[in-house]
Amino acid sequence: MVDSSQPENWTWRDRAAGSVPRGRTLDPTVEPVPGIQAFPTVYVPDRLLVSSDRKLREEHLRDLDEVAATFGWRIEPEDLRGRPLRGFDAEPQPLLPGVPGVTRVRVVAPGEAPDADSPLAPDAWRLLQRTRRLKKTRLEGVGLDHVLAIDPVGVNPFTRTNPFTRTNPFTRTNPFGADEYAEPGWGGRQPITRLGAAPARSAELKKGKRRPVVAVLDTGCGVHEWLPDDIVTRKLDLDGVPIGLTDAADPERFGDLYGQLDGEIDPVAGHGTFIAGVVRQIAPDADIVSVRLADALGLVEESLLIRTLSEVIELVRRHAVGQAGGMAIDVLNLSLGYYHETPEDGLYSRTLYELLRSARELGVAVVCSAGNDAIDRPSFPASLWPWPGADNGIAPDDLAEHTSVGALNPGAMSVALFSNVGPWVRAYALGAAVVSCMPAFEGGRQASSREDLYDRRRLTIAGEDYRGGFATWSGTSFAAPFVAGLIAAELGPQPLSAPTATADGGPVSRSRKATRAALQLVDRGDGSRV
């Protein structure tokens, strides 16, 4: 049974501090710059990311520092682990061969601002925009440290009426439309009974072969009988340093870390386990690698995503060249995303794209959820491919595929109303009222009715009691691993070693062939076209 309450020695201070969403919603009217149209997004308020080459990086840092002084602030460059970089000319370690390092810039206020009109609290967006305006530069390669959301329907803390509680404890602000999917009985997370055995896994593989591997970067993976340690790798390290988050606030181990003590488990508790369960059902012969990078609110800082991705891809690169300490990964599932404030080519950092491109060069298929906001605004990283009409400057290539996935309703005859749509969404797969694994969180065991007779405890279903180990849930978060699992199933057993070329063309060729076959299956099952 899962201890679904809190880590040992957890206090109300931990609950309160962790309940505050890390991020600020961008106001496009602040510090406007002619010729640059900004849109709302969410970002870390006191941090910028600089990914320019060495000469430009030093120039950008000096410009930012000079303009920061007009607010009464200063900047402090550091690497992605928060270690200080000494001097603006200090070069961060490359993320991967061919992918330059990223300088993380903290914006700090050493004392009171010099004039009454300047706010005390540092604001990375204001600094970025004012530097663009005063220095008459687009500051290409400089961007915000965005906050990504792990976002099944109804849990995005920035789109709720109130990020800390519901507007009304008995219903949502709008109980109809896309919000219906967040309600139990209509596709929202709820306990269910799943009958039958676990998906059958084939016997031993032929000599020189290994199982396909799906990596899930999410909230981690909890304990479940379908997801034992010989199927799921839960801990990764690079040269002895753990990859991803390893702190005690694990939303796959503790179901109720933050929020009110009302018996309701956290909004994304079990999210990573649920995704792993989807992969397990679609590709029972696949192995799964789980990396935790989201907290119990479902939030991921872009800088952490970049660092974690680079470390995971480095493991794949080492495997590809036969270097010790490497790991084979064939499919990468990213059920997360954000909206960029200035998505035009040249005004968004291409670091995330370059990392995913490096993975695709190694034969790793990338699968991303499209998002659950019922809009057609391109989300990142889902839209980082050359979709029809794209203005992102990304050219077609012959690498492993990048696939963005929206969600279909259970009958597969319609797109789920919550799903994002648009030409940048490449495929639509089943993603509403999906059944999968959950950690055995106890949550609230209070049922709505009780009547004991014949020496039996008789209750209605307790809405937050997941001790049965299964749930139903909705979101493009779960359509993506459906496709990732299909790709892994189409791949089948892979060579144990990693030669760059084989009789079947090598890992990139195998990946493209498997992805095309998987997408054909998805397309045949998609009856949503009018």
N, C-alpha and C positions, 0 to 999 in steps of 0.2 A: 504494500500500500504506500502511496506517495504522501509524504508530509506536505500538505498543500497550504500550510500557513506561512511560515517564515523561517529564515535561517536562525541558527542558534545565536542568542544575544541580540536579536533584532529589536529595535525600539521604535517608538512613535516618531522619533526624529528621522530615522531611516525611511519610514513610510512617507512622512511629510516631504522630505527632500526629494525622494524618488518620484513622488506624484506630480511634480512640477515639470511640464513638458519642456525639453531642452530645445529652445528655438524661438525665433521672433518672426512674425508674419511681415513680409516686406510690403511697405506702402509705396507704390510706384510714383506717387506725387512728391515724395521726398527727394531733394537734391536732383531735380530733373536735368538731363543733358540733351541739348538739341540733337536730333537725328537718332537717338536711342530710345526706343519704346520698351518700357519694362512692364512685366506682368507679375502678379503676386506669386510668392513662393515662401518657403520657410527656411531660415538659415541660423547658424550659430552666430549670435550677435557680435561677438568680439573676435572674430577669426576670419582670415582670408587664406586662400590657397594660391601659390604662385608656381606655375609649371613652365615658365619660359626658359630659353637657353641661358647659359651663364651670363653673357654680356647683357641681355635684356633684363634678366632677373635682377642683377645688381642695379641697373638703371631704374627699374620699377620700384625696387625696395627704397631707393633713395628718394624717389618722387613721393611715395606713400608716406615715408617718415616726415618729409618736409610739410606735406599737407596735413598730416596728423597733428602737427604742432599748432595749426590754426584752430584746432578744436581743444587744445590743451592735452592731447594724447601723445603717445609714442608707440612705435611698433617694436616687437621682439620676435625675430625669426627663430624657428625651431624645426626639427624634423617631425615626421608623422608619429613618433612616439613621445613627443613633447620634450625632447632633449634640445637645449639651446644650441643654436649655430652662431659661432663667434664671427661677427662682421657680416656686412651685406654681400661680401664676395665669397662667403663660405658656400660650398657646393654640397647639396644633400646627396646621399647615396642613391644611385640609379635604382628605380623600382625593379627593372628587369633589363637584360641586355637590349639596348636599343630604345628603352623607355626611360627618359630622364627622371631624376628625382623631383619630388615636390617639396617646396618650402612652405611650412605652415606658419602664418604670421599672426601673432597675438596682438590685438589692439588694446592698449592699457592706458588708464588714466592715473598718472603718478600723483596728482593732486587736484586741486580745484581748477576748473577751466578758466582761461584768462579773461573771458568776458561773460556777462550774464546771459547772453543769447545762446551760448554754446552749452549743450547738455553735458552733464557729468558722465553719463553712462556711454562707454564706447559703442559705436555702431559701425560695423564693417561696411554696410551698404552706403552710408553717408560718406565714409572715407573713400570708397571706391569711386563713387559718382563725382565727388568734388575733385578728386585727383584727375579723373578723365576731363573734367571741365577746365580746371586751372592749367593743366599741363597739355591740354589739347591733344590727347592721345586716347586711343581706344583701350589701352592696357590689355592687349591680347595676351592670354595666358594667365591673367589674374582673375580670380573669381571668388565667390562666396563659398563657405563650407556649408553646403546644403544639408538639411535634415531629411532623410528618407524615411518613409513609413512602411512598415509591415502592415498591410491594410486589408484584412477581410472586411466584408461589408459592415459598416456601422461603428468601426473602432478608430477611425482616424481622429486623433485628439485635436486636430486643427480645423476640422469641418463640423464638429459637434457644436450645438448652440452653446454649451458650456463644457470645457474640456475635463471638468472634474466630476460632473454628475449629469444626469438627464434633466431636461427641462421639467418634466413631470414624471414622477416615479411609476406611473401606470401606463404611459405611452410616450412615444417619441414626439418631437416637434411636429413632424409630418408622418402620420402612421401609415400613409399609403405611398404608392410609387416605389422608387428604388429602396426606400427605407423598410419596406415590408420584409425584405430579405434578411434584415437584422433581427427579426422577431422569431423566437422559437415557434415551430410549426409552419413557418414560411421560408425556411432555409437558414435561419439564424443558428448559432451554435447551441446544441442541446444534446443531452445524453440519449443514446439509442441502444437497442439490443442488436447485436450482429451474430447470427447463427452460422455455424459451419466452421470448417477447419481453416487454418492459415493458408495463404496461397502456396501451391506446391512448388518446391524448388528442385531442380534437376540434380542428378547424382554427380559424382566426381567428373571433372572435365578431362578432355584428352590432354596428353602430355604436351607441354609447351603452350597451353592456353590458359587464359584467366577470364574471370567474369567481367562484363562491362561495369563501369563505375559511374555513379551519379553523385555529384557533389551538391549539397544543399547549404547555402549560406543564409542563415535565418536566425531563429531563436534557440537553436540547438535541437537535441532530440532526447526525449525522456525515456524512461523505462517502459517497455511494453513487450509482451510475449511474442509479438510478430517481428520485433526489431531487436534481436539479441546481438551481442557483441561480435559474433562471427559474421553478421550481415552489415551492421552499422559501426563505422569507426567514428568515435565521438571526440577523440583528442588528437590534434595534429600539432606538430612543432617543426620549426625550421632552425636547424643547428642548435637544438636544445631550448629554443625560445617558443613558448606556446603561441599558436595562431588563434586569433579571435579573442573573445572575452572569456575570462576564467574566474571572475569575481563570484561572490556568494549569492548575488541576486539573480539566480538562474530561473527564468520563467518556465522551464520544462521540469524543474524539480519542485519549485514552490509556486503554487497556483494563485496565491493571494498576497503578493508582496506590497502592492500599493492600493490607494483608494480607501474607501470606507470599509469598516469592519462589518459588512452586511451579509457575508456569506457568498457573495458573488465573486467568482474568480476573475483575475485580471483579463482585460480585453483580448490579449493575444497569447495567454498562457496555453501551451499545447500546440501552438501554430506550427513549429518545426516538426514536432512528432506527427502531426496530421499530414504534413507534406511528405514526410518519409513514408508514411503509411500508404499514401497514394502511389508513390513510386513502387513500393513493395507489391501492391496489387496489380499494377500494370506491367511491371517487369520483375517477376519474382526471382529470376536468376541473376539480377543485378546486385552488386554491392553498393552500399550507400556511405558517403562521407558527410558527416554533419559538422558544421562550423557555426558557433554561436557568435553573432555580432549585433543582435538587437536586444534591447532591454525589455522589461515587462510592459512598457507602454507601446512597444512596437516601433521604437525610434532608432535610427542608425545615422551617425554623423558621416558625411561623405568622406572625410579624411580617414575614418576608420575603415570604411568600405574599400577605399583605394589601397590602404596598407594591407588589409586582409586579402584582397584579391591578388595583389602582387606576390604575397607570400605563398598563397595556394598555387598560383601559376608557376612560381619558381620550383615548387615540388614537381609539377608536371614537366617542366623543362629539364630538370635533372634526370627524371625517368627517361625522357626522350633521348638524351645523350648518353645514357648508361652510367650516370654519375651516382655515387652513393647518396642515400638519403632522399631519393626521389619517390614519387607516387604516381601511379597511372590514374587519370581522370578522363572520362570520355564525354560526359555531359555536365554542364554547369547550370543549376537552377537558381534563378534570382527572382523571388516573389516579393519584390520591393520596388520603390520608385519615388521620384520627386518631379516637380515641374520647374524648369529653368526659367529665370526671369527674362533673359535675353537669349533666346534659343538660336538666333541666326548664326551662320558660319562666321567664325572669328570672334564672337562674343561669348562663347562658352568654352570652358576648358575641355580639351580633347583627351585628357589623361585617362578618364574612364573608358573612352572608346579605344584608345591605344592599348590599354591593358586587356580588354576583351578581344581586340584584334590579335594580340600576342597569344592568347589562349586558342583562338581559332586557327592561327598558324600552326599550332601544335596538334590540331585535329580535335579540339574540344568544341562540341556543339554548345552554343549559348542559348538558353531559353529564359525569357523574361515575362513576368505578368504585366498586363497592360494597365491595370489600375481599376478602381471601383467607384469612380466619381461621376459616372454617367455623362462624360464629356468627350469631346474629340480633340482636346488639347494634347499634343504629343507629350508623353512622359519619358523620363530618363531612368534607367538605360534602355527601356523597351524600344524607343524610337531611333536608337543609334545604328541604323542600317539605311541603305539607299532606297527608301520607299518611294513609290510614285508621287511625284510632286514635291519631294523633300527639298528643303533649303539648308540642309545641314552640312553640305560640302563633302559628304561621304561618297566615295566612288565604289562601284561594284567591284567585287574581287572573287577569286576562286578558292577561298579558304573555307573552313568549316562554317556552317550557317549560324546566323543570328536570327532568332525567331521570337517575335512578340505575340502574346496569346491573350485573347479576350475570352469571355465565358459564355457558354450556352446554358439554357434552362434544361431540366432533366429530360424532356422529350427530344432535345436536340433540334427542334423545329423553330427555335427563336433564340436570339441573343438575350441574355439576362439583362434586365433593364438597368442594373447597376453598372454593367461593364462599360469601360471606355471603348470607343469605336473610332474609326477613321482609316485612311489609307496606310497609316503607319502600323496598324494592327494586322499582322500577317496571317493569323489563323484564329479560329474560335473553337474551343473545345469545352466539354462538359465541365461546369464549375459552380453550379448552383445546387444546393441541397446534396452535397457530396458526402459519402460515408467513408470514414477513415478512423485511424487510431488516435487515442488520447491517453495521456498519462492518467493514472487512476486517482485524479484529484477528488478529494471529498467535497470541497467547497461547501455550499449551503445544503444541509440535509433536511431543511425544514420544508415539508410538503404542504400543499394548500389545504388538504383535508386528511383527517385521521379518524378511524373508527375500528377499535380492536374487538374482535369476536373470536370465539373458539381458540383462545390462547394463542392468537396470531397478531402480530403487528401489521395493520392494514393501512396503507397510505396511498395517496396519489404520487405521481412521479415528482421527485425532488429535482428542480431545474438545474442545480449546480453540482449534482452528485455524479461524478464520472467514474465511479469505481468499477463500472462494467467495462471500461477500457475503449469504448467507441462513441463516436459522435457524428452528427451531421453538421455541416458548415457551408458557407457560400463565399465565393470570391474568385477573382482571376488568380489569386494566390494558389488556388487548387487546380485551375485549368492548366497553368504552366507545368506543374509536375506530371499531369496527365500526358502532355506532349513529351516532356523529358523522359518519362518512362517508356513511351512508345519508341522513341529514338534508341534508348538502351536495348529494348527488346529486339528491334530491327538489327542492331549491331551484333548481338549475340556474342559468343566467346571471341576474345581478342588475343593476339599474340602476347605471350608472357613477357618477352623482351620488346624493345621498341625500336626496330630498324626504321630508318627514314623512308625506305622504299621496299615494297614487297610485290609479289605477283599481282595483288589486287590494288596496287597503286599507293599504298601507305595509309597512315591514319587520317589524313585530310580527305582523301578519296573515299575511304570507308565511311567517314562521318557524313559527308555530303550525300552519299547514296542512302544511308540509313535515314537521314533527315528527310530527304525527298520521299522515301517510302512511307515514313510516319505521317508526313503532312498530306500525302494522298489519302491515307486512311482517315485522317481528321476531316479532310475536305469532303470525302464521300459521306461521312456521318453528319455533316453540317447541313441541315435543312432550313436554315434561317433566311436564305436569299429570297427576296420578294419577287 
